[in-house]
C-alpha cells in the first residue's frame, strides 16, 4: 500500500503512515485490499453470488418457472398416486412393506378383519388369490372399486391382489397373510 501524502510503501491495514504520520482513509485501505490476492478472490465471489442469486433466483422468470414446476410435480404425484393400487389404513390392522422381497405384511390382533384396498378407476376387474405352500388354493375375480377382503388368520400363507385392465394384469400386490 502506498501513502498518498509521502508516496512511501506502508503495510496493509495500518491506520497511519509510519513515515509522515498522515491518516490512511478507509477507502484507501479498501482499494489496496481489493488489489491483493484475497481481495480479488472475494471480489470474484461477490460477482458470482450477485449474478446467481439476485439476477436469477429472485427474478420473475425463476419464480414463474419454479411455480410451474411445482404445479406439474404436484399434478404428476396426484396422477400417479391414483394410478396404483394401495392399502387403506384401518384401526384393525397395520401394514409393513419388505423391499427385499417386494411384499407386504399385515399385522393384526383380530382373528378376522376386513382388509381395504384402493383400486384405480382405470381397472376393469380385481383378482384375489390365496396361496398355501406356494399352491393356489383360492381365486376370486370381482369388479373394480374399493376392495374389501375378508381375512382370517392362518387361512393362507400369502395372498395376491391383481388389477386387470383390458384382460391384462396391470399391477400385483403380494402380502403375507397373518
KOLMARMAR-545868 format. One record per residue: y, z, x of N, C-alpha, C, CB in turn; residue in one letter. Coordinates in pm, whole numbers, plus 50000, padded with zeros to 5 digits. Glycine has a CB too. Example, Ala and Ser with C-alpha at 12.3 -4.5 7.8 and 13.67 -1.06 7.14 Angstrom:
BEGIN
49431,50780,51319,49550,50780,51230,49670,50780,51320,49553,50905,51131,A
49775,50708,51285,49894,50714,51367,50003,50787,51290,49940,50572,51408,S
//
This chain:
BEGIN
49884,50000,50086,50000,50000,50000,50123,50000,50091,49999,50123,49902,X
50225,49924,50053,50348,49910,50133,50463,49982,50061,50384,49758,50156,X
50540,50059,50137,50657,50128,50081,50766,50025,50054,50709,50241,50178,X
50829,50031,49939,50934,49935,49902,51065,49964,49974,50956,49937,49750,X
51081,50086,50023,51205,50125,50090,51203,50089,50239,51230,50275,50073,X
51097,50126,50311,51092,50104,50456,50991,49999,50498,51061,50233,50525,X
50915,49942,50407,50815,49838,50432,50705,49882,50529,50882,49715,50487,X
50675,50009,50533,50567,50060,50618,50442,50083,50533,50609,50193,50689,X
50326,50075,50598,50197,50097,50531,50183,50245,50498,50078,50048,50619,X
50148,50273,50371,50121,50411,50329,49986,50414,50258,50235,50466,50235,X
49925,50530,50252,49793,50545,50190,49803,50527,50039,49732,50682,50224,X
49698,50469,49984,49694,50450,49839,49690,50587,49771,49571,50364,49797,X
49763,50601,49663,49761,50722,49581,49863,50827,49622,49626,50781,49586,X
49938,50805,49729,50038,50905,49768,50158,50898,49676,50083,50884,49914,X
50225,51012,49659,50340,51020,49569,50470,50986,49643,50349,51161,49507,X
50473,51013,49773,50594,50990,49855,50554,50920,49984,50668,51124,49887,X
50644,50837,50036,50623,50768,50163,50630,50871,50276,50728,50654,50185,X
50533,50869,50369,50532,50966,50479,50633,50929,50588,50391,50976,50539,X
50686,50805,50583,50782,50762,50685,50926,50789,50642,50765,50614,50715,X
50964,50746,50520,51103,50761,50478,51122,50865,50368,51157,50628,50430,X
51014,50909,50305,51021,51013,50202,51057,50963,50063,51119,51114,50243,X
51067,50832,50044,51103,50783,49910,50982,50796,49817,51151,50634,49917,X
51014,50815,49688,50910,50834,49589,50844,50700,49556,50968,50898,49461,X
50710,50703,49542,50634,50585,49504,50616,50591,49352,50494,50579,49579,X
50657,50486,49283,50651,50485,49136,50507,50463,49088,50744,50376,49078,X
50484,50501,48964,50352,50479,48903,50318,50331,48896,50346,50540,48763,X
50420,50247,48870,50396,50103,48865,50349,50050,49001,50523,50029,48821,X
50411,50099,49110,50370,50056,49244,50227,50101,49275,50467,50112,49350,X
50194,50223,49237,50057,50271,49258,49958,50188,49176,50046,50421,49221,X
49993,50157,49052,49907,50077,48966,49889,49936,49024,49965,50069,48824,X
49998,49875,49072,49989,49742,49132,49901,49743,49256,50129,49691,49168,X
49916,49844,49341,49834,49847,49463,49688,49875,49429,49888,49955,49561,X
49661,49955,49325,49523,49980,49284,49459,49853,49230,49518,50092,49180,X
49535,49774,49157,49479,49652,49099,49442,49549,49206,49578,49590,49000,X
49493,49566,49329,49460,49474,49438,49336,49519,49516,49578,49460,49533,X
49291,49642,49492,49171,49691,49560,49046,49635,49491,49167,49847,49562,X
48931,49651,49557,48805,49604,49500,48778,49670,49365,48689,49634,49596,X
48796,49802,49357,48769,49876,49234,48867,49838,49124,48774,50027,49259,X
48990,49813,49162,49090,49771,49064,49057,49635,49006,49228,49767,49127,X
49013,49541,49093,48974,49408,49045,48851,49416,48956,48947,49314,49164,X
48756,49501,48993,48636,49519,48912,48671,49575,48774,48537,49611,48984,X
48757,49674,48772,48797,49733,48644,48875,49632,48559,48883,49859,48667,X
48959,49553,48623,49035,49451,48550,48940,49348,48487,49135,49379,48645,X
48836,49308,48560,48737,49215,48506,48660,49276,48390,48640,49174,48615,X
48620,49403,48404,48551,49471,48295,48640,49480,48171,48507,49611,48338,X
48767,49510,48192,48860,49518,48079,48874,49384,48008,48998,49566,48127,X
48879,49275,48085,48890,49143,48023,48766,49112,47940,48911,49035,48130,X
48649,49139,47996,48524,49113,47924,48517,49200,47799,48401,49139,48014,X
48548,49328,47812,48542,49419,47698,48640,49376,47589,48573,49563,47743,X
48760,49341,47628,48859,49298,47529,48820,49166,47464,48996,49285,47594,X
48766,49074,47541,48729,48945,47485,48615,48962,47386,48690,48849,47596,X
48510,49037,47425,48393,49052,47339,48424,49137,47217,48278,49114,47417,X
48476,49255,47237,48492,49347,47126,48603,49308,47031,48516,49484,47177,X
48722,49294,47083,48836,49272,46996,48833,49134,46935,48964,49291,47072,X
48806,49035,47016,48813,48898,46965,48692,48857,46884,48831,48804,47079,X
48577,48918,46911,48459,48876,46839,48415,48977,46733,48346,48851,46936,X
48386,49101,46776,48332,49199,46684,48427,49233,46570,48297,49324,46758,X
48555,49232,46597,48650,49269,46493,48714,49148,46428,48757,49359,46550,X
48663,49030,46457,48719,48910,46395,48662,48893,46255,48689,48785,46481,X
48733,48821,46173,48687,48795,46036,48560,48711,46036,48797,48725,45957,X
48547,48622,46133,48428,48538,46141,48304,48625,46161,48441,48436,46256,X
48313,48721,46252,48198,48809,46276,48166,48891,46152,48227,48902,46395,X
48268,48943,46086,48245,49023,45966,48177,48941,45857,48378,49080,45913,X
48220,48818,45839,48160,48731,45737,48016,48698,45774,48243,48602,45720,X
47991,48662,45902,47855,48632,45946,47763,48753,45933,47856,48583,46090,X
47814,48869,45969,47736,48992,45958,47700,49020,45812,47813,49111,46018,X
47796,49005,45722,47773,49028,45580,47670,48929,45525,47905,49017,45502,X
47681,48802,45562,47586,48701,45515,47446,48733,45566,47629,48559,45562,X
47434,48769,45694,47303,48805,45750,47244,48927,45679,47314,48832,45901,X
47328,49024,45649,47282,49144,45580,47230,49111,45439,47395,49247,45571,X
47302,49027,45368,47260,48987,45233,47130,48907,45240,47370,48903,45164,X
47119,48814,45333,46997,48733,45347,46879,48821,45384,47017,48622,45452,X
46898,48912,45479,46790,49002,45521,46745,49090,45405,46836,49089,45639,X
46839,49147,45332,46804,49232,45219,46730,49152,45112,46931,49296,45159,X
46778,49033,45082,46711,48948,44984,46571,48912,45029,46791,48822,44960,X
46554,48880,45155,46422,48845,45208,46327,48964,45198,46433,48798,45353,X
46375,49083,45231,46291,49202,45222,46249,49228,45078,46365,49323,45277,X
46341,49215,44985,46306,49233,44844,46207,49127,44798,46432,49229,44757,X
46227,49005,44840,46139,48896,44800,45998,48916,44855,46195,48762,44848,X
45987,48947,44985,45854,48963,45045,45786,49090,44997,45864,48965,45196,X
45863,49195,44967,45801,49316,44913,45739,49289,44777,45904,49428,44903,X
45799,49203,44700,45748,49172,44567,45637,49067,44573,45861,49123,44478,X
45610,49015,44691,45506,48914,44705,45374,48973,44753,45552,48806,44801,X
45372,49102,44782,45248,49161,44832,45201,49275,44743,45267,49210,44976,X
45072,49293,44743,45009,49398,44665,45030,49530,44738,44857,49369,44642,X
45064,49636,44667,45085,49768,44729,45032,49878,44638,45235,49791,44760,X
44997,49990,44698,44957,50107,44622,45083,50175,44568,44874,50206,44710,X
45073,50226,44448,45183,50303,44390,45157,50451,44413,45199,50272,44238,X
45262,50526,44432,45248,50668,44460,45208,50744,44334,45379,50725,44517,X
45136,50853,44357,45092,50936,44247,45072,51078,44298,44961,50881,44183,X
45076,51173,44205,45051,51312,44243,44903,51342,44258,45112,51406,44140,X
44818,51254,44206,44674,51281,44208,44604,51232,44335,44610,51219,44088,X
44672,51156,44419,44610,51109,44543,44716,51086,44650,44530,50980,44518,X
44667,51076,44774,44752,51046,44891,44690,50927,44962,44764,51171,44988,X
44775,50841,45018,44728,50719,45082,44763,50722,45230,44790,50594,45015,X
44664,50690,45314,44686,50678,45458,44636,50542,45502,44615,50793,45537,X
44705,50483,45602,44668,50349,45650,44619,50358,45793,44787,50252,45639,X
44507,50290,45823,44450,50283,45957,44472,50141,46008,44297,50321,45957,X
44565,50125,46103,44597,49993,46156,44480,49933,46234,44719,50001,46245,X
44405,50015,46301,44295,49966,46384,44191,49891,46301,44229,50083,46458,X
44156,49945,46185,44055,49883,46100,44117,49808,45982,43958,49988,46049,X
44247,49809,45971,44319,49743,45862,44265,49786,45726,44310,49591,45877,X
44257,49918,45708,44209,49970,45580,44285,50097,45544,44057,49997,45585,X
44281,50127,45419,44349,50244,45366,44246,50353,45337,44429,50209,45238,X
44294,50476,45337,44212,50590,45299,44280,50658,45182,44191,50689,45419,X
44205,50684,45078,44256,50750,44960,44206,50894,44965,44211,50677,44828,X
44299,50988,44964,44264,51130,44970,44303,51195,44837,44335,51201,45090,X
44208,51266,44777,44235,51331,44650,44147,51455,44636,44211,51234,44533,X
44200,51556,44567,44122,51676,44538,44046,51662,44407,44214,51798,44532,X
44082,51564,44327,44020,51545,44196,43891,51465,44209,44118,51475,44100,X
43798,51489,44119,43670,51416,44118,43688,51274,44067,43568,51490,44031,X
43770,51256,43965,43802,51123,43912,43952,51114,43894,43728,51097,43777,X
44006,50995,43923,44150,50973,43909,44176,50824,43894,44228,51031,44030,X
44297,50791,43853,44338,50652,43837,44421,50611,43958,44419,50632,43704,X
44374,50511,44030,44446,50455,44145,44531,50339,44094,44347,50408,44259,X
44661,50344,44118,44751,50242,44065,44799,50150,44177,44871,50307,43995,X
44802,50020,44146,44846,49918,44242,44953,49831,44178,44727,49831,44289,X
45049,49789,44261,45144,49688,44217,45082,49552,44249,45286,49705,44286,X
45075,49465,44151,45021,49331,44169,45137,49232,44151,44903,49301,44066,X
45159,49140,44246,45269,49044,44234,45259,48957,44109,45274,48955,44357,X
45374,48915,44061,45381,48834,43939,45314,48698,43955,45525,48816,43897,X
45309,48649,44077,45252,48515,44100,45100,48515,44095,45298,48462,44235,X
45040,48631,44084,44894,48643,44084,44837,48607,43948,44851,48786,44123,X
44730,48526,43949,44662,48489,43824,44562,48596,43782,44592,48354,43840,X
44478,48639,43879,44373,48736,43849,44361,48838,43962,44238,48665,43826,X
44294,48948,43930,44267,49053,44027,44116,49078,44027,44346,49185,43994,X
44056,49078,44147,43913,49104,44159,43894,49236,44233,43840,48987,44234,X
43816,49324,44175,43788,49455,44233,43639,49459,44268,43828,49572,44135,X
43610,49500,44391,43470,49508,44435,43443,49645,44494,43439,49397,44539,X
43323,49697,44466,43279,49824,44523,43159,49799,44613,43243,49924,44412,X
43157,49864,44730,43050,49843,44828,42984,49976,44863,43105,49776,44956,X
42851,49970,44875,42772,50082,44925,42681,50025,45033,42690,50153,44810,X
42682,50085,45149,42604,50037,45265,42632,49889,45292,42452,50059,45240,X
42757,49850,45286,42804,49713,45310,42744,49610,45214,42771,49673,45452,X
42690,49654,45101,42640,49563,44998,42730,49577,44875,42491,49594,44963,X
42765,49463,44819,42849,49465,44700,42766,49513,44581,42908,49324,44672,X
42809,49624,44521,42735,49680,44407,42817,49677,44279,42693,49823,44438,X
42944,49642,44289,43029,49636,44171,43132,49526,44190,43098,49773,44144,X
43158,49450,44085,43261,49347,44088,43318,49331,43948,43203,49212,44142,X
43448,49321,43941,43514,49303,43813,43640,49220,43836,43549,49441,43746,X
43666,49128,43746,43786,49045,43754,43867,49068,43628,43750,48894,43771,X
43997,49088,43647,44084,49110,43532,44212,49030,43550,44116,49261,43514,X
44290,49024,43445,44417,48952,43453,44516,49032,43536,44475,48925,43311,X
44617,48961,43586,44715,49024,43674,44803,49120,43596,44801,48918,43744,X
44870,49202,43666,44958,49303,43610,44946,49428,43692,44925,49330,43462,X
44988,49536,43636,44977,49663,43706,44833,49712,43696,45077,49768,43646,X
44764,49717,43807,44622,49752,43807,44605,49903,43815,44549,49683,43925,X
44519,49954,43730,44480,50095,43736,44329,50098,43753,44525,50174,43608,X
44285,50151,43865,44142,50157,43894,44092,50299,43870,44113,50112,44039,X
43987,50311,43795,43924,50442,43778,43836,50470,43898,43841,50448,43647,X
43870,50572,43974,43796,50605,44097,43721,50735,44075,43893,50616,44220,X
43593,50734,44110,43509,50853,44105,43460,50881,44247,43388,50835,44004,X
43479,51002,44293,43442,51037,44430,43294,51012,44455,43475,51184,44460,X
43263,50949,44569,43126,50926,44611,43057,50809,44545,43048,51047,44587,X
43126,50738,44455,43062,50627,44386,43040,50507,44479,43146,50585,44265,X
43138,50477,44569,43127,50364,44662,43169,50411,44801,43215,50243,44615,X
43118,50341,44905,43162,50370,45041,43305,50319,45063,43067,50306,45143,X
43329,50197,45017,43464,50142,45022,43479,50038,44911,43494,50078,45161,X
43604,50004,44885,43635,49908,44778,43735,49807,44831,43689,49980,44651,X
43739,49691,44766,43841,49591,44797,43906,49547,44666,43779,49468,44873,X
44034,49514,44678,44109,49456,44567,44165,49325,44618,44223,49554,44514,X
44137,49217,44548,44182,49084,44590,44273,49026,44482,44062,48989,44616,X
44381,48961,44526,44465,48887,44433,44423,48741,44440,44619,48905,44465,X
44411,48678,44323,44365,48539,44316,44475,48457,44251,44230,48527,44236,X
44515,48351,44320,44617,48260,44269,44565,48118,44284,44753,48279,44345,X
44558,48044,44175,44504,47907,44175,44362,47902,44233,44596,47813,44254,X
44281,47997,44192,44140,48007,44233,44120,48034,44381,44068,47881,44195,X
44225,48078,44451,44215,48114,44593,44253,48260,44610,44306,48021,44681,X
44182,48329,44698,44215,48468,44730,44340,48466,44819,44095,48543,44800,X
44446,48528,44772,44571,48527,44849,44593,48654,44930,44689,48507,44755,X
44535,48764,44885,44554,48890,44958,44438,48982,44927,44689,48956,44921,X
44398,49061,45027,44289,49158,45009,44331,49292,45068,44157,49107,45075,X
44309,49396,44991,44330,49532,45040,44194,49601,45040,44436,49610,44951,X
44161,49660,45154,44035,49733,45167,44070,49880,45177,43951,49685,45292,X
43999,49962,45102,44023,50107,45113,43892,50182,45103,44121,50156,45004,X
43886,50289,45180,43769,50375,45178,43778,50464,45056,43758,50460,45309,X
43676,50458,44976,43673,50540,44854,43651,50685,44892,43564,50492,44756,X
43714,50776,44821,43698,50918,44855,43559,50971,44824,43800,51002,44781,X
//
